[in-house]
Amino acid sequence: MFEVTGSIQNFLNAVSRIAGLEFAGEEELAADEFDDNPEFYLLVPQLDALREIVSLWQGWQRTGSVPRNYGPWRHLFAQLRSVRPWGPADRVSPQNREYFRHSIDGAPDNELVRIEIELVFRAGGDVAQVAEATVAERIRQGGGAVIDRSRRPEFAYHAVLADVPAGEIRRIADLDPASLAGADPVASIVPQSLGTPIEAADRTPVDQARPAARLDDPIAAIFDAVPVQAHPLLAGRLAIDDPANLEARAVGPRVHGTAMASIVLHGDLNDPPSPISRRVYFRPVMYAPTLGDEIFDNDRLVVDVIVDAIMRMRANGGANVIVVNLSLGDQTKPFAGKISTWGRALDHLAFTYGILFLVSAGNVNDGIPLAEFANGAAFEAATTAARAEGTLRGIDAMKADRRLLAPADSLNALTIGAWHRDASTEVFRGASPFVPYDGEEMPNLSSRLGPGLRRSTKPDALFAGGRQRGRLDPVAAPPILLSHPLPSRFWGLKVAAPPENGTMGLHFTMGTSAASALATHSAHRIFDALEEAYPDVLAGMSLPQRACLLKTLLVHTASWRGSEAFIRSVIDSDEAMHHEHWRREVCRHLGYGFVDPDDAIACAGDRATMWATGTIEPEGSMTFDVPLPAIFGSNANPREVRATLAWLAPTRPGYLAYRAVKLRIPSFQADALEMAGIDTVTGQPTNSQSESGTIVHRRWRDERIGTGAATIPVHVQRERDQGVPIDEPIPFGLTVTVEMPGAVGVYDQILPSIQVQPRTRVRA
């Protein structure tokens, strides 16, 4: 294990001079932004080699020099704080040590505890088999047993699920080298995956009916907890596929899956009806036990369950599914700079099967210290603006503890955060719980924050997640702000509820799970609109291209809605930050921005939205000439161009170039912008951050757009593949909108220039 001081790049340059050094995971080499002492792991093939490295380091520490013929090591050691063998402290994080201690507090030594043990991935099957057998024998000798195992070379995963005695868990938590934490084949030891529950409350009777789906062939799927299939708002609308028969184990209240199915099918029931055309494929992966929250099948590794579920879906009723809703997250695995195994699995599945995963960012309900206020009374006496600023400062101070939950770090997926918004019209007249950001568009207090891998834009977008309120800890001084846990008819999304006393009903929920389900509902509505307008084009489109097109259209209307001014006023009050820095901090909260689903679907006379899909070959490029309306040249009213590019990238787990393919829109760089008369909008992520993931979303606004040209060329370019080139073509979707608010002729003037015309709607 190498502990680095100074520049990560200098460290990489030094390593590159020494033949034979192999990183255990190159994607870790982008140091976590909150880690002042980044650590990197090397695989050393022989014990003698390890001893020689340690001996060289010890000599360097004593004398500041290395022996003759070891010159490159001098450059490497100059970048290091420490060199030591990989040990127990590297396999069990401080958070998981604390979790283990808490979970076995008072338990007898022989009580079995279920944990996940991920092994160092070895490409060679024989070596991997020996490593697994070694760990399995250690578990057996200690009085435990292996419950499940999985090895998935396609995304570099090798793990076992095991029952281990509480006495061994104590030794693991104490970092005993004689415990499993000291076993050489082990990469990490974590608690068994634990799902995130949702809160639901304020029951009402079923007071409405919604249209049923017309078609059976699903294009959207939900992987969630067993729902109430017989609920009048769900009956006949779900294609349930339950090979593990979790239905029989779901004896408790079926809250989570029922609520998510309700939102995917109908949206927020407080909104006007927005029917979707098809039944939705539903795969239960969790169930409601007699007591407690809904849980994963505890006899399986959850990553393996998801992989098997996707493969089964393709062969068992979901052959045309292109959107999968995962309003799930693993509480035990917050993002810490390295992409999670679950995230790697989704990246592989997305590219291999042509699927857009919509994943909830996760919720966090930990208290937020408000250090600038002496007590609760001082906070309550402050102005609305001061309270909002104090709240954001408190969250900013805790941002390292509010990061995304796996698998929200997936590069190919869209990660959805919760917008402080819903459609409730009920008026709450109490003083507490209170609105934390009165007058500002912001995420919910509990919505987790980005960024993602290599500071990519995460969450990608924010959808309505209920107007979650806040309350103060009644005794803490300085005060601690808590997110109010219970939704109600005054704030929250209205959804189907499990039966109570034999009667079906409705209740309310909120959070990122609900927001992700609403995004899935919106994706289906977009698909339905495309299918109605362009049936022949959509029928001939491949599944990956369909998925990429929906990916662009879901994010295309996202914007910061001016909230960057409020966030910057708090995090950069003296405006001393570089524009890359303060916009990155805004992006942590907002991603690409807030999305109103109706904006993504509705037609308007003052704008025209154009889209394209296709595939792009290695180092290939395409140019799309975007027509501009004549009205742009006839006045100086404000106008805007926005473009969204999305693709599904193959990945290389374990390598520095994890994202194997990068696409970009090079035509809108500084020189081309000046030629086209376009200024970039500062209320969006920077180019560098926007281009770090698999979706690029840019906005340009200027009164000069269209005054000197009838078209704007938009180039889509595939960069040179990093590492070993990828031969296969990459699917992409591109969406471009030109808009002049209030100018009703924009759409009509552009339509004749479009080669593929939408089908004319005939109304009875």
N, C-alpha and C positions, 0 to 999 in steps of 0.2 A: 504494500500500500504506500503510495507516494502522497504526502501532504504538501501542497503547493503554496508558495508565497510569491507575491508579485504577479506578473503577467501570465495568463493562461497561454497566450500565443507563444511567448518565449519558451514556456515549458514544452509545448507541442513541437516547436522547432528543435529543441534539444533532444527530445525523444526520437525525432525523425533521423537523427545522425547515428543512432545505435541500432544495428541489425539484430533481429530476433526478439525484440520486445513486442508483446501482444497485449492490447487492452482487453480487459474483461467486458467492456462495453463502451465503445467510442462515443456513443451518443451522449454520454455523461460529461463529455469534455467541455460543454458549454456550462460553465459554473453556475450554480444556483445563485440568484441575485441576493439572497439573504444569507449566504454562507460566506463568512470571512476567511475560512480555512478549507477551501475545496480539496477533496480527496479523490484520487484516481487509482484504479486497481489494474495490476498487470498479471497476466497468466504466465507463470514461470514453469517451464516444462520439467525441470529436474530440481531436486532439493539442493544439489551441489551448486547450481546456478544461483538459487536464492541466497545461499550462504555467502557466495562470492559477492553478490550485490550488497548485502548487509555489511560485509567486511570492508568493501570499498567505501561505503558511506561512513563507517566508523573511522576509517583512516582519514577521510576528508574532514570530519569533524575535529580530529586531533591536530592535523597538520595543514589543512587547507589545500592539499594536493592529492593527486592520484598517481599510481605507478606508471611507468613508461608503457606506451602502447594503449593506454586507457584515456587518451585525451578527450574524446567525446563525452565521457562521464563527467568531466570537470564542468562542462556547460550545463549538464543536467542537474548536478548537485547544487549549482549556484541558484537554481530556481526552487529548491526544496526546503521545507521546514523540518520534515521528518521522513524517514524510510523505515518501515517495519513490516513484518509478515501480516497478511490479512488475518484478522482475528475476530473473536466474539463480538467486540464493540461495533464491527463493521457489518455484522449479520443481523443484529437486533437493534433497532433504532431506540433512542431514549423514550419516545412516545409509546412504543410497543412494550418496552420494559415496564413502564408504569402501568400500561393496560394489563399486562400479565399479572403483575403483583396485585392489582385491584381485583382481577377476576378470580384469583385463587385464595384471596384473603380468608383465612379460617378453614380452608379445605384440607382434608387429610391427604397425606402424601400419595396415597394410592388412588385417589379420585382422578378419573381420566378427563383430560381437556383436549378438545379438538383444535388443531392448528394447521397452518399451511407452511410447508417447507419447500422453497424454491431452490433448485440446484443450479450451480454454475452450468450454463448451457455449453455442451460440447458437441461439435458437429458430427464427430465419429460415433456411430451407433454402438459399437462395442465398448468404447470408453464410457459412454453415457450409461450403458447397462450396468457396468461395473460400479460406477458411482452411485446409481440408484440402489443397487444391491447392498452396497456398504452402508448407506444411510438406513435402509430398511432393517438391516441386521442390528444396527445400533438401537433403533426404535424397539425392536422385538426384545433385545437383551435388557432393555430398561423397563420392560413390563407394558409396553404399548403395542400398537398395531397400525398397519397401513390400511386406510379405508378406501382411498381412491388414488389414482396416479394418472399422469398425463405427460406426454412428450409430443410437442408440436414444432418440428423443425421449421415449418413455414413462417413462424414468427418467434423462433428462438425461445421456446418455453419448455421447461422440464420441472415438474413439481409433484409432490405427494401431499395428500391429505392424511393426517395421522392423529390417532388418539395417543396422548402422552400423559403419564402420571403427573399430578400436581407437583410432586417433589422435583421432577425433572424440569418443570416449568419454572420453579423457583431458581434452580441452578442456571437455567437459560437467562432469566431476568437478572441474575447476579453476574452474568458473563463468565461463568465457570468454564475454563478451557476443556475440562473433561466432559462437559455436557454437549448436546447437539450443536450448540453455538460454536463449539470448537472444531467441528467436523469439517475437514477440508473440502468435500464436495458441495457443501451448503453455501448458497449465495445469500439467502435471507430467510428469516423465520418471522412469520406474521400471524396475527389472529385469523381465525376463519372469517371469510368475507361476511360482512354484516351490512344489510341493506339499510336505506334511510327511510324511516316512516314518514307519513304525511299527517297533518292535523286536519280534522274535519269536525264540524259542530253546527249547532243551530238548525235542528231538523224542521222540515216543512213537508206537507203532503205533496204527492205527485199532482201537479196542477196543470199539466200540459202534455200534449202529444207532439211528436216530431215525425216528419216523413221517414218512411223506411227506404232502405237502399234498393235500387232498381236492378243492380247487376251482382252476380255472384263472384266473379273473378277478382280477387283483391289486388290492389296495388300498394296497400299500406298494411303494416303489421304492428302489433303491440306485444312486447315481451314484458310481462309484469306478473303480479300476483293474481291468483284465481279470482275471477269476478263473479258477481251474481248474474248468471246467464238469464234468469227468468225475470229480471227487472223489466218493466214495460218499456223503458227507453233503450234497453240492450237486446231484448229478445228478438231473435231472428236476424240480428245485424252483425253477429260475430261468428267467424269460422273457427271454432275452438279446436286446437290440436294439443292434446294432453297425454303424450306417451308415458309419462311417469305417473299418471293418475294422481296428480296433486289435488284434484278435486276431492278425493276421498279423505285427504288429510286436512282440508281447509274447513275446520270445524268452528273457528272463531269468526268475528266480524270481518267481512271481505271488503275492507275500506279502499285500499290502494288501487287494486286492479279495477274495481267497479268505477271509481272516480276517473281514472285515466281513460278507460274505455268510453265513458260518458263524454269526456272532453274531446277525444279524438273523433267520435261519431257526430257530436252536436255542437262542440264549442261550449262557451259559457252559456248556460241556460237562461241567464238574464238578458242575453243578446237576442235579437230577432233570429228566427230559424235560418240556418245556413247548411242545408242538407248536402251530404256527399253521395256519390253515385253508387258506391259499391259496399259490399260487406267488407269487414276488416278481419284479417287473419290474426288470431290471438293465441300466443303460446305461453301458458303459465310457467314461470320459472321461480315463483315464490308461492307461499300459501300462508293462511292465517291459522296458527295453532290455537289451542283452547284459551291460553292467556298470552298477553304480550303482543308485540308488533309482528307484522307479517315478515317471514324469514325465507331465505333461500333453502333449497333442498340441502340439508346439512350432510348428506352422504356423498356429495359430488363437489368437485372443484368448479366454482361458478364460471370460470373462463371456459372450461371444457363444455359446460352445459350450453353456453351461448354459441360456441362453435358448432356443436352437434345440432343445435336448434336451427341454425341458418341452413346447414346442409340438408336437414330433414325438410325444412320449409320449402326449399326449391323442388323437392320431389313429392311433396304431400300437400298440395293445395295452395302453395304460394309461389308458383313458378314465375309470376309476373310482378311480384312485390319489389318495389324500388325504394320504399321508405319504411324504416323500422324505428318505432318509438321505444326508447330506453329511458323512461323516467325513473332511473335507478342509479344508485351510487354506492360505493363501498366506504362506509364510515372509517374504516381502519386504514385507508390508503389515500391520504391527501397528496396532491402533487408536490414534489420536492425537487424539481429540476430534471429528473429522469422519467421518461414516459413509462407508464404502468404497463404491466403485462396485459391487463384487460384492454387498455388503449391500443397496444400493439395488435391484439387480436382483432379489434374492430377495424384497424387500418388495413390489415390483410383481407378481412372478409369484404370490406367495402370495395376494394379494387378487384378482388377475385370474382365477386358475384354481382357487381354493379349495383350497390346498395348505398343509399344515403341514410346514415344513422343520425337520428336526432336525440341528443343526450342532455339530460339536465345537469347544470353546473354543480348542483348540490346546495344544501342549506346548512347554515351554522347558527346555532342559537346561544352561543356563549355571550356572556355579558360584555358590554363595551364601556370601559372606564372613561368618564368625562372629566379628565384631570384639571381642566381650567375652571371648574365650578367647585366651590367649597362644599356644597351639599345640595340635596334635592330642592330645597327652597330657593337657592340661588339660581338653579337651572330653570325652575318654573317662573321665576321673576324676570328672567332675561327676555329680550325681544325675540320674536320669531326667527329673525335672521341669525341672531347670536346662537340660538339653540340649534339651528340647522348647521351652522358652521362648526359648532362644538361637536355635534354628532359625527360629521364627516372627519374631523380631526381625530376623534376617538377611533373610528374605523381604520383610518390611515395608519394609526399607531399599531393596530392589530393585524395589518394586512398579511403578515407572514403566517398567521394562524387561521386565515380565512381562504385558503387556496382551494382550487378545484378538487373534487373527489373523482377518483377513477370510476368510470372510463372517460370522464369529460376532457381528459388531456389528449384524446385521439386526434390525430392530425387530419384524417379524412372526414371525420364527423363534423356536424354542426353542433356546437355547445350552446345551450340556451340558458340564459339567466332570467330572473324574475323582475319585470317592470312593475313599479308601484302603481298598478292600474287594474280596474275591473269595471263591470257594467252595472253595478248596484246603484240604485237610485234612492235607497233608504237613507235618511239623514240621521246621523248619530249626534246627540246633543250633549254627551258627557264630556268632562274635561280629561279623563284618562280611560283607556289608552289614547295617546295623542298621535297626531300626524308628525313624523320626524322631519320631513322636508316640505313644509307648507309652501306651495308656490313654485317648487322646483321639480322637474321631471328627473327621477332617480330610480335606481334599483331598490328592491325591498331590503330592509335591514339585514335579513338572513341570507340573501343571495350571495353565493361565494364568488371570489374574485379571480381574475387572470393574473399574469398571462399564461400561455401554454409553453410547449417545448420551444426552446431557443427564442423566447419572448414573442412567439406568434400570437396573433390576436385571439384572445379568449376572454370571456365568452364571445362567440361570434355575433350573437344578437340577443336582444331582450324582448320577450313577449309578456303580455299581461299575466301577472302572477298574484293578483289580489293586492288591495291597498293595505298592506300590513302596517299596523300601528306599533307604537313603542310605549313602554312603561318603565318606571324607575324602580330599582331595588329600594324597598322602603326604609332600609337602615344604613345603607352604604354611604360613606362620606370619605372622599369625594364620591359623587353619585355614579352608579353603574346603570347604563341603559340596557334594557332587555327587549328583545323583539316579542311583541305580544303573540302568544302561541295559538290562540283560538280564532279562527275565522268566524264570520257571522253574516247575517243578511245585510249588514252595514258595510262589510268589506270582505271580499272573497269571491271566488268563482262558484256558481251554482251547478251542482253535479248530482248524479244518481247516487243514492245511499243504499247500503244493505238493509234488509228488513229489521224492524224493531217491533217486538210483540206480534210477529207474523204479518206486519203491514209494510209494504214498500214505501219509500219516501225519497226526499231530496235533502241535501244539506250543502254546506259550503266548504271549500278548501282553498289553499293558497300555497305559494312557493314555487321553486324551480321545476318540480315534477309537473305541476299544473301548467306552467308556462311551456314546457317542452311538449306536452300533449296538445296544447293549443297550436303550437307551431306545426305539429303533425296534421292536425285538422286543417290548417291553412294550406299546407303542402297539397293535401288531397283536393281542396277547393281549386287550387291553381291547376292541378292536373285535369280536373273536370272541365275547367274553362278552356284549357288548351285542346282537350279532346273534342269539345263541342265546336271550336273554331277551326281546328286543323286536324280533322280525323285521319286523313290519309297520311299526312306528314308524321303524326305521332305513331301511327301503326307501323311505319317503316323505320322507326327510330329504335336503336338498340337500348337495352335496359341501362347500361352505364351512361349513355348519352341522356336518357330521360332523367336519371338520378342527378347528373351534373346540371341539367337545365333547371330542375326544381331547386337545386342548391343555390343557383344564382338568383332565381326569382324570389326565394324566401328572404334573402339578405338585401335585395336590390333597393328596397325602399327604406332601409335602415338609415337613421341619422341621429346625431347627438342632440338635436332639438334645442341647441343653445345651452345645454347643461354644462358644456366644457368651461363656460365663463365662471359658473359657480364653483366647479371643482378646482379650477386653476386659482381662483381667489383664495382658496383655503390652503392648497398644497404649495402654491408659488405666489404668495401674497405680494412679494416685492418684485415679481416678474424677472427673477434672476436666472431661472432655469433655461437651458437651451430648448428650442422648440421640439426637438426629438424627445427630450426628457419629459417635459410637462404633458405632451400629448400621449406619451407612453403611460403616464400615470392616470390620465383620463381614461385611456383604453382599458386599463386594468378593471375599471368599474363598468364601462359602457360597451366594450367591444366595438363593433361597427355601429351600434346604436339601437334605438327603439324601433320596433316594427309594429305598425298598425295593419293587421291582416287585410282589412278592407282596401287599404292603399295598394296592397300587392295584387289585388284582383280586379278592382274597379277600373272602368274605362273613363277617360276624361278628355274633353275637347282641347284642353290647353297643353296636352302632352302626348307624346307618341313613344311607345316602348317597342323596341325591336329585339329579337333574339335569334341566336344561331347555335347549332350544335355540330359536332363532328369529332374527328380524331386528328391528332397531329403527330407526325413522324419524328424520329430523332433529329434534333437541330432544325426542325421545320418551322415554318411560319405561315400565317394567313393574314390577309388584309380584308377588312370589311369597310366599305364606303358608306358612312352613315349620312343619309340625306338630311339637310336642314330646311325648314320651311321658309318660304319667301317672306313671311311676316317678320322673321328675325332681322332682315335687312331694312325693314321699313320704319323701325322705331328703336329707341334705346332702353326699352323696359328691361328689367332683370330677367335673365334666362340662365338655364343650367343644363349641363350634360353630366350624366353619371353612367358609369360602366361597371359591371360586375362580371368577373371571370372566375369560373370554378372548375376544378378537375379532381379526379381520383388518382392518387399517386401510388405507385408501388413503393414499398419500403424495404430498408435493409437493417433489420434489428441488429444491434450491437456495433454498428458502424457510425463513424462521425457523420457521414452523409446518409442519415436515416431516411429522409425524404429523397427518393432516388430521382425524381423528376420535378423540375420547376418550370411553370409557365409564367408569363408576365405580359403586360401591355406596354411595350417600350415606346409606342408612338406618343404617349403623353408624358414624356420627360421634358426637362426645362426648355430645350431648344425648340421642340415641336410645339410646345404650349405657346411660346411667344409667336410662332408663325401662325398658329390657329387663333390667336387672340384670346387665349384662355388663361385665367388665373386659377390656381388650385384653391380649394376651400380648406382653411386651417381646422375646421371643426370635424376632423376625421383622423384616423391613425396615419402615421407617416408612411411614405413609400416603403421604407425598409421593414417596418413592422407588418404592413399589409402583405408584403411579399414573402413573409416567413412561413406561411401556412399553405393551404390549398384553395384559398379563395382571396381574390383581389377585388376590393370594392373602393372605387375612387369617385370623387365628385369635383366638378369644375363649374365655376360661376363667374360670369363676366358679361358686361353690356355689349362687348364687341363680338361675341360669338355669332358667326354667320354673316357678319357685315362684309366679308371679303371672299367668301367661298360658299359654294352650294352644298358641299359635302365635307365631312371630317373623316379621314382614314383612321380606322382603329386596327392596329396590328396585334395579333396574338402570336407570341413567339415561345418556342420551347428552347430553353437554355441547354447548353451542353450538359449531358447527364454526368452527375458526380459519381466517381468510382467507376465500376464496370458499367459500360453503356447498356441501356435497356433497349432492346430491339423493337419491342412491340409498340404500336401506336397508343397514344394516351387519349381517353375521352375527355371532352371539355364541353362546357356550356358558357355562352356569352350573352349578356343582356345589356342593352344600351337604351337610355331614355333621354330625349331632348324635351325641354319643358320651358314654357313661358307662362307663369301664373296669370290667369285671366284672359289670355289670348286664345279664344275658342277655335281658331282656325288651324292650330298646329297639327292636330291629328289628320284632318282632312287634306291638308297640303302635303303631308308626307306619305299618306297611304298609297297614292298612285305610283310612288317610286319603289315600293316593296314588291319583290318578285313573287313571293308566295302570299296570296291574299287569304284573309280569314273567310270562312264560310259565312254567308249571309244568314242571319237568324230569321226564321219565319215564325211569327207569333200568331196564335189563333185569335 
